[in-house]
């Protein structure tokens, strides 16, 4: 049993680190969401700012976008060219995706500096990509509402999770210092 543990020690360490870091961040986020329900500001602050920044992105690229809050609704309405096109809910703010990303990076931690820099840079990339995703999705749904399932349910999740996967690959291949043991070759 001890030999088996030693053989799979890196895998066990990765799994435990991933689960613990994911659990801690997820519980912290749940606490934040529970706390935000007790405030007069609805929905939570992060979701609101994601909606606000999505609105700004659409306005900057030449469209007319406006966000609206309605009492009792736990989302932000995004109006596009005067029409209510999308609602931005807590699940649209990319925090859960960022938590998953960070848990993986921490599980394969490199030096503290590299890990922190990659977590911050990767989180910003995911956050910005999410703002762009909401903007492009809004445009797509305005012009092609019949493609809602394809756009919202397939293409954009594939892009976001594909990007997270590519960030993980970059992290593992270029920033994690692999400890390679030099095993002398046996002369035959």
SVG drawing of the C-alpha trace seen along z (x, -y; Angstrom):
<svg xmlns="http://www.w3.org/2000/svg" viewBox="-40 -54 67 60">
<polyline fill="none" stroke="black" stroke-width="0.4" points="0.0,0.0 2.8,-2.4 4.5,-1.7 1.3,-2.4 0.9,-5.7 4.5,-6.7 4.0,-5.8 0.9,-7.9 1.9,-10.6 2.0,-13.4 -1.5,-12.4 -2.9,-12.3 -1.3,-15.6 -2.8,-17.2 -6.3,-15.8 -6.3,-16.9 -4.9,-20.3 -7.4,-20.8 -10.4,-19.7 -9.4,-21.7 -8.6,-24.9 -11.8,-24.6 -13.9,-23.9 -12.4,-26.9 -13.0,-29.3 -16.4,-27.9 -17.5,-28.3 -16.1,-31.9 -18.1,-32.7 -21.2,-31.1 -20.7,-33.2 -20.4,-36.3 -23.6,-35.4 -25.5,-34.7 -24.3,-38.1 -25.3,-39.9 -28.8,-38.6 -29.1,-40.6 -28.1,-43.9 -30.5,-46.2 -28.3,-45.9 -29.6,-43.2 -28.2,-41.1 -24.7,-40.7 -22.1,-43.4 -20.0,-41.3 -22.9,-40.3 -24.0,-43.9 -20.5,-45.1 -20.2,-42.4 -23.5,-43.7 -22.4,-47.3 -19.1,-46.4 -20.9,-44.4 -23.1,-47.4 -20.1,-49.6 -18.4,-47.2 -21.5,-47.2 -21.7,-51.0 -18.0,-51.3 -18.3,-49.2 -21.2,-51.3 -24.4,-49.7 -26.9,-51.1 -27.1,-49.1 -28.6,-49.8 -28.9,-47.8 -31.9,-47.9 -32.6,-46.6 -36.1,-45.6 -37.2,-45.1 -37.4,-41.5 -35.4,-40.2 -32.0,-38.6 -30.6,-39.5 -29.8,-42.5 -31.7,-43.1 -29.6,-44.1 -31.5,-46.0 -29.9,-46.1 -31.1,-48.7 -34.1,-49.3 -35.1,-45.6 -34.8,-43.4 -32.4,-40.7 -30.6,-39.0 -30.6,-38.8 -27.3,-38.5 -27.6,-36.3 -25.0,-35.3 -23.9,-32.3 -22.9,-34.7 -20.2,-36.6 -17.5,-34.0 -16.6,-33.7 -17.2,-29.9 -15.0,-29.4 -12.3,-31.6 -12.5,-29.5 -12.1,-26.3 -9.1,-27.9 -7.4,-29.0 -7.9,-25.6 -6.1,-23.9 -3.2,-26.4 -2.8,-26.2 -2.8,-22.4 0.2,-22.6 1.8,-25.5 5.2,-26.7 7.1,-29.4 4.8,-31.8 5.6,-34.7 4.8,-32.7 1.7,-31.2 0.3,-34.6 1.1,-36.3 -0.5,-33.5 -3.6,-33.4 -4.1,-37.2 -3.3,-37.3 -5.4,-34.2 -8.3,-35.5 -8.3,-38.8 -8.2,-37.1 -11.2,-34.9 -13.0,-37.9 -12.4,-40.1 -13.3,-37.2 -16.5,-36.8 -17.5,-40.4 -16.7,-40.0 -18.8,-36.7 -21.8,-38.5 -21.5,-41.3 -21.1,-39.1 -23.8,-36.7 -26.2,-39.7 -25.5,-40.8 -26.0,-37.2 -29.3,-36.8 -30.5,-40.1 -30.0,-39.2 -30.4,-35.4 -32.7,-34.6 -33.5,-31.1 -29.8,-30.2 -30.1,-30.8 -29.4,-27.2 -26.4,-26.9 -24.9,-30.2 -25.6,-30.2 -25.5,-26.4 -22.8,-25.2 -20.5,-27.7 -19.8,-30.2 -19.3,-27.6 -16.9,-25.8 -15.0,-29.0 -14.7,-29.9 -13.9,-26.3 -11.6,-25.8 -9.7,-29.0 -9.5,-27.8 -8.1,-24.5 -5.5,-26.3 -4.4,-28.4 -4.0,-25.2 -1.9,-23.7 0.3,-26.8 0.7,-26.8 1.7,-23.1 4.0,-23.3 5.7,-26.6 5.6,-27.6 5.5,-24.5 9.0,-23.5 9.1,-19.8 11.3,-17.9 13.0,-15.4 15.1,-12.8 18.1,-11.8 18.1,-8.1 21.4,-6.7 21.0,-4.3 22.1,-0.8 24.7,0.4 23.7,3.6"/>
</svg>
